[in-house]
């Protein structure tokens, strides 16, 4: 029901094989922070299309290009298009915390799927992180996570029976 990631290389990314449905609605998954390691507790949790190209050697992952969006609770920032789109956001996470990853598909506009992204921490909303986002109809949007060796490790959970904090009106992404 979930995907774990323990970094054994410098900056790995794990993309689920579960993608957001191409229909109007609100979808959700959770990320459980299993271990925060040392340093900045770096970890970028969010969403990516198949066009996102994480690179372990260049230390780029989810949120570091125009095809992905992420929240990093270790550094309390949100990422889109790398440093160009980096902005303060959210609250610091700790071991055992549950990060809720919410997407609202708000419009199907010809060639585009339009959506907003928000996050929660232990059931408390952190507010909208990204508004008015879109990806091409021919693409798919997947849950994903990037981390750095000896930093944040965790588990993405997709089974609604295992969710701890699914908000009202949301359903699982599968």
Buried (B, 14 or more C-beta within 10 A) or exposed (E): EBBEBBBEEEBBBBBBEBBBBBEEBBBBBBBBBBBBBEEBBBBBBBBBBBEBBBEBEEEBBBBBBBBBBBBBBBBBBBBBBBEEBBEEBBBEBEBEBBBBBBBBBBEEEEEBBBBBBBBBBBEEEBEBBBEEBBBEEEBBBBBBBBBBBEBBBBBBBBEBEBBEBBBEEBEBBB
